[in-house]
């Protein structure tokens, strides 16, 4: 946010992996983990970038969904799991002045659906109605983010409901945003937006690996002090 370094999603778009995206998932994870943890050079990408690889793995994960620790293993193209999410939808997106002070003003994107069903939810209307809202189209959202950045957004906050079921859409939006750089009328300075993942942190280890290397700030909502309360509420 101080413009001292690039956001991670832009870096992930420029790391060339040479991965064959039609390879078995296990092989893709091996390549992913190698490139996600190393000090690979950023290049002009001609093959699959690290971000492409993350998107491919996320798409496959949707077919037996285990983005969160519910691990429904449903095929989300056919039916939703516990979170209720089929296609990614969002209820609103705007410049938010009520986020944590360090993040204001934040371009906040509220996805529908959630991996929890808390009795005290303040966003119950969107958390429990995953089918409501606008379809989250990656290209359109990327252009929205660019416009909000020009309007003064210092970062993008992915929230909900919970953003976890939407990780595939979030990654695709990041790629569309990074690729705006190629358009001559786009001012690349406004693509320099850090990514904030604002969630209940109930995501799986696999989802965490996909987020690692594209998320700049984790904003975790700790809701429960013990399992007894968590189960009850
Ligand atoms: S995100 Fe979680 S709750 Fe939703 S379908 Fe996937 S595993 Fe189930």
Boltz pocket constraint, residues with backbone or C-beta under 6 A from the ligand:
constraints:
  - pocket:
      binder: B
      contacts: [[A, 65], [A, 66], [A, 67], [A, 68], [A, 69], [A, 70], [A, 71], [A, 72], [A, 73], [A, 74], [A, 76], [A, 80], [A, 81], [A, 82], [A, 83], [A, 84], [A, 85], [A, 114], [A, 115], [A, 164], [A, 165]]
      max_distance: 6.0
